[in-house]
């Protein structure tokens, strides 16, 4: 009898062990998750890239939300997001807050926003200055005859104030002044095109990627808005767009950012979202994907205000007196750059290049460990 009971118990134990083994095998590994939040201007790019990335990386979830540039930068400082989208560079007070918490926000320029004034195809006006555009949208210039056009009232078409496109216009054209109360507000680039195309006296503005034949583009300060003039900095109504991370990215986050910067992947989606990719579409068809390693993505001079700010932050942390972190390459910054180049065996030319940023970022990371 005892032998029977023992065998019965043994038979019961074996299936349970097999069941546990089966359960352990069937439980999947924890999937990677990337949280992205911030600028509503960058949001369409992030959403398109996230969708494409998840299709080719089945084990990864990329969640994207809006909330504004400030919230995006705050989220990476607080650690509530992996990427903070921003349609502007980090502000001094945000940088101070980050440093106070021992956080280093790393900026990655992922696209450009280029805004084009458009008029009806029958409008003879081909060029307007920034000052003329501002006066038109303030209501000070109300007839096309005042700027070389026909004797016809101007109908103002604008994006609504929640739009990232409006933010560019407000900053670059209006200089923070409010547009005329009589302006007609539209909620999308497509609706602006429709409104302008249907009224001979209308003027509006749209993202470069949305330009089509039903409206006519207007040059600004005699410069035509294009990929080329945006990338070389000559077109006045444009700005860079950023993704910020908390410290230098690694693992799946690094892979995702490299996907964003890849000309054949993320940068194609940048263009299809109505923005300007980091490199001209036809400039280098065989160009390899830019890989984020220690710092910059290439070795071209990094002489923009954002890169100067970053270099100043690095240099000051490494006890080289580069002056205030203000994005202005003054004599103190140049002296600090040259002193660092000399100490590291780099060419001593005072230039902020991708090579310099790589070495700077590597020294900074080692300092923080």
C-alpha positions in Angstrom: 0.0 0.0 0.0 2.8 2.4 0.9 4.6 1.5 -2.3 1.4 2.4 -4.3 1.1 5.8 -2.6 4.7 6.6 -3.2 4.4 5.8 -6.9 1.2 7.7 -7.2 2.9 10.8 -5.7 5.9 10.4 -7.9 3.7 10.2 -11.0 2.0 13.4 -9.9 5.3 15.3 -9.4 6.8 14.5 -12.8 4.0 16.2 -14.8 4.2 19.2 -12.6 7.9 19.5 -13.3 7.3 19.3 -17.0 4.6 21.9 -16.8 6.9 24.3 -15.0 9.6 23.8 -17.6 7.1 24.4 -20.4 5.9 27.6 -18.7 9.5 28.9 -18.3 10.2 28.2 -22.0 7.0 29.9 -23.1 7.6 33.1 -21.2 9.1 35.7 -23.6 12.1 37.8 -22.7 11.3 41.3 -21.6 10.7 43.5 -24.7 12.6 46.8 -25.0 10.6 50.0 -24.7 11.6 53.5 -25.8 9.5 56.4 -24.5 9.5 59.6 -26.7 7.8 62.8 -25.7 7.9 66.6 -26.3 7.6 68.9 -29.3 4.4 68.6 -31.3 6.5 69.8 -34.3 8.8 66.9 -34.1 6.0 64.5 -33.2 5.0 63.5 -36.8 8.6 62.6 -37.5 8.9 60.6 -34.3 5.6 58.8 -35.0 6.6 57.8 -38.6 10.1 56.6 -37.5 8.7 54.8 -34.5 6.2 52.8 -36.7 8.9 51.9 -39.3 11.4 51.0 -36.6 9.0 48.7 -34.7 8.2 46.9 -38.0 11.8 46.0 -38.4 12.5 45.5 -34.7 9.7 43.3 -33.5 10.9 43.1 -29.9 10.8 46.8 -29.4 8.0 49.2 -28.5 8.4 52.9 -29.2 5.7 55.1 -27.6 5.4 58.7 -28.8 3.5 61.6 -27.3 3.5 65.4 -27.6 3.3 68.1 -24.9 5.8 70.7 -26.1 9.6 71.1 -26.3 9.8 72.2 -22.6 8.0 69.1 -21.4 10.2 66.9 -23.6 13.4 68.3 -22.1 12.0 68.1 -18.6 11.1 64.5 -19.2 14.6 63.4 -19.9 16.0 65.4 -17.0 13.4 63.7 -14.7 14.0 60.3 -16.3 10.4 59.8 -17.3 11.3 59.5 -21.0 14.2 58.2 -23.0 14.0 60.9 -25.7 12.8 64.5 -25.4 11.8 66.0 -28.7 12.4 69.7 -29.1 11.9 72.3 -31.9 14.5 74.5 -30.2 17.8 74.1 -28.3 17.8 73.6 -24.6 17.4 76.9 -22.6 20.0 78.1 -20.1 17.6 77.5 -17.1 16.8 74.0 -18.3 20.6 73.3 -18.6 21.1 74.6 -15.1 18.3 72.4 -13.8 19.8 69.4 -15.5 23.3 70.1 -14.2 21.8 70.5 -10.7 20.4 67.0 -10.9 23.6 65.5 -12.3 22.1 65.0 -15.7 23.7 65.8 -19.0 21.2 66.3 -21.8 22.7 65.3 -25.2 21.2 67.0 -28.3 20.9 65.2 -31.6 19.9 67.4 -34.6 17.5 65.2 -36.6 15.9 67.5 -39.2 15.2 71.1 -40.2 11.9 73.0 -40.4 11.7 75.2 -43.5 8.6 77.5 -43.8 7.6 78.9 -47.3 5.3 81.9 -47.9 2.8 81.0 -50.6 0.4 83.0 -52.8 -2.1 82.4 -55.5 -0.4 81.3 -58.8 -1.9 84.4 -60.5 -0.2 86.8 -58.0 2.8 88.6 -59.7 4.7 89.1 -56.4 7.9 86.9 -56.4 9.8 88.1 -53.4 9.1 89.7 -50.0 11.5 90.8 -47.3 11.1 89.6 -43.7 10.0 93.2 -42.8 7.3 93.2 -45.5 6.0 89.8 -44.4 5.8 91.0 -40.8 4.0 94.2 -41.8 1.6 92.2 -43.9 0.7 89.9 -41.0 0.5 92.8 -38.6 -2.1 94.4 -41.0 0.1 97.4 -41.7 0.4 96.4 -45.4 -3.1 95.5 -46.5 -2.9 95.8 -50.4 -0.6 93.9 -52.8 0.1 97.2 -54.6 2.3 98.3 -51.7 4.8 95.4 -52.4 4.8 95.4 -56.2 1.6 93.5 -56.8 -1.8 94.3 -58.2 -4.3 96.7 -56.6 -6.0 94.0 -54.5 -6.6 93.5 -50.8 -4.5 91.0 -49.0 -6.2 88.0 -47.4 -4.2 86.7 -44.5 -4.0 82.9 -44.0 -2.2 81.6 -40.9 -1.7 78.4 -39.0 -3.3 78.3 -35.6 -1.2 79.2 -32.6 -0.9 75.6 -31.4 1.0 74.7 -34.6 4.8 74.2 -34.7 4.7 75.9 -38.1 3.1 78.9 -36.5 5.9 78.9 -33.9 8.5 79.2 -36.6 6.6 82.0 -38.2 6.1 83.8 -34.9 9.8 83.6 -34.0 11.4 84.2 -37.4 8.9 86.6 -39.0 6.7 88.2 -36.4 9.5 88.5 -33.8 7.0 87.4 -31.1 4.4 90.0 -32.1 0.8 88.9 -32.6 -0.6 88.5 -36.1 -3.5 90.7 -37.1 -6.9 89.8 -35.5 -8.4 89.6 -39.0 -6.2 86.6 -40.0 -7.9 83.4 -41.2 -6.6 80.5 -39.1 -6.2 77.0 -40.6 -5.3 73.8 -38.8 -3.0 72.1 -41.3 -0.6 72.7 -44.2 -3.2 71.2 -46.6 -6.0 73.6 -45.5 -3.6 76.6 -45.9 -2.9 75.4 -49.5 -6.6 75.0 -50.2 -7.4 78.5 -48.9 -4.6 80.3 -50.8 -5.3 78.4 -54.0 -9.0 79.5 -53.9 -8.4 83.3 -53.3 -6.3 85.5 -55.7 -5.4 87.9 -52.9 -4.4 85.3 -50.3 -1.1 84.7 -48.7 -0.2 81.9 -46.4 2.8 79.8 -45.3 3.5 76.0 -45.3 6.3 73.5 -44.7 8.6 72.9 -47.6 7.5 69.3 -48.0 3.9 70.3 -48.7 4.7 72.7 -51.6 2.6 71.9 -54.7 1.6 73.5 -58.0 -1.8 74.9 -56.8 0.1 77.7 -55.0 3.2 79.7 -55.8 6.2 80.0 -53.4 7.6 83.5 -52.6 11.3 84.1 -52.0 12.3 85.8 -48.8 15.0 88.4 -48.8 15.6 87.2 -52.5 16.4 83.7 -51.2 14.3 80.8 -52.4 13.4 78.3 -49.7 14.8 74.9 -50.6 16.7 72.0 -49.1 20.0 73.6 -50.2 19.3 77.1 -48.7 18.0 75.5 -45.5 21.0 73.3 -45.1 23.5 76.1 -45.8 21.8 78.5 -43.4 20.9 81.2 -45.9 17.1 80.8 -45.9 15.8 82.9 -43.0 12.6 81.1 -42.0 14.1 77.8 -40.9 15.3 76.1 -37.7 16.9 72.8 -36.6 14.8 70.1 -34.8 16.3 68.0 -32.0 16.0 64.8 -30.0 17.6 65.0 -26.6 18.7 62.0 -24.5 19.7 61.7 -20.9 23.5 61.1 -21.3 25.0 59.3 -24.3 22.6 56.7 -25.6 23.4 53.0 -25.7 21.8 49.7 -26.6 18.3 49.9 -28.2 18.2 53.7 -27.8 21.4 54.0 -29.7 20.0 51.8 -32.5 16.9 53.9 -32.7 18.7 57.2 -33.0 21.0 55.8 -35.7 17.8 54.7 -37.5 16.5 58.2 -37.3 19.7 59.6 -38.7 20.1 57.0 -41.5 19.6 58.7 -44.9 18.0 55.6 -46.3 15.6 55.1 -43.3 14.7 57.8 -40.8 15.8 60.7 -43.0 13.5 59.6 -45.8 10.6 59.7 -43.3 11.7 63.2 -42.2 11.2 64.4 -45.8 7.9 62.6 -46.2 6.7 64.3 -43.0 7.1 67.7 -44.6 10.5 68.6 -43.1 14.1 68.9 -44.5 16.4 66.0 -44.0 19.9 66.6 -42.6 21.5 66.1 -46.0 20.3 67.0 -49.5 18.4 64.1 -51.2 20.7 64.0 -54.2 24.0 65.1 -52.6 25.5 61.7 -52.0 23.5 58.7 -53.0 26.2 56.3 -51.8 26.7 58.1 -48.4 26.8 55.6 -45.6 24.4 56.0 -42.7 25.8 58.3 -40.0 26.5 56.3 -36.9 26.4 57.9 -33.4 29.5 56.8 -31.6 31.2 58.9 -28.9 29.9 62.2 -30.1 29.3 63.8 -33.5 28.1 62.0 -36.6 30.7 63.4 -39.0 33.9 65.5 -39.0 32.5 68.7 -40.6 32.9 71.9 -38.6 30.2 72.2 -35.9 30.0 75.9 -35.8 26.3 76.3 -34.9 25.1 77.9 -31.7 23.9 74.5 -30.4 27.3 72.8 -31.0 29.2 75.8 -29.5 27.0 75.5 -26.3 27.7 71.8 -26.1 31.5 72.4 -26.5 31.4 75.2 -23.9 29.6 72.9 -21.4 32.2 70.1 -22.0 35.2 72.4 -21.8 34.0 74.1 -18.6 33.4 70.8 -16.9 36.9 69.7 -17.9 38.3 72.9 -16.2 39.0 74.7 -19.5 37.5 78.2 -19.1 35.3 78.5 -22.2 33.2 81.3 -20.8 29.4 81.2 -20.4 27.4 78.5 -22.0 25.7 80.8 -24.5 26.4 79.5 -28.0 28.6 82.4 -28.8 32.1 81.6 -29.9 34.0 84.4 -28.3 37.8 84.6 -27.6 37.5 82.6 -24.3 35.8 79.7 -26.2 38.4 79.8 -29.0 41.3 79.9 -26.4 39.7 76.9 -24.5 39.2 74.9 -27.7 42.8 75.5 -28.8 44.2 74.6 -25.3 42.2 71.4 -25.4 43.3 70.6 -28.9 46.9 71.1 -27.9 46.6 68.9 -24.8 45.0 66.1 -26.8 47.3 66.2 -29.9 44.5 67.5 -32.2 45.1 70.1 -34.9 45.2 73.4 -33.1 42.9 75.6 -35.2 40.2 76.7 -32.8 37.5 74.9 -34.9 34.7 73.0 -33.3 34.5 69.8 -35.4 33.0 66.4 -35.2 36.5 65.0 -34.2 36.8 67.6 -31.4 33.3 66.8 -30.2 34.1 63.1 -30.1 37.2 63.6 -28.0 35.4 66.1 -25.7 32.4 63.9 -25.1 34.7 60.9 -24.4 36.6 62.9 -21.8 33.4 64.2 -20.3 31.9 60.7 -20.0 35.0 59.5 -18.2 34.9 62.5 -15.9 31.3 61.6 -14.9 32.0 58.0 -14.1 
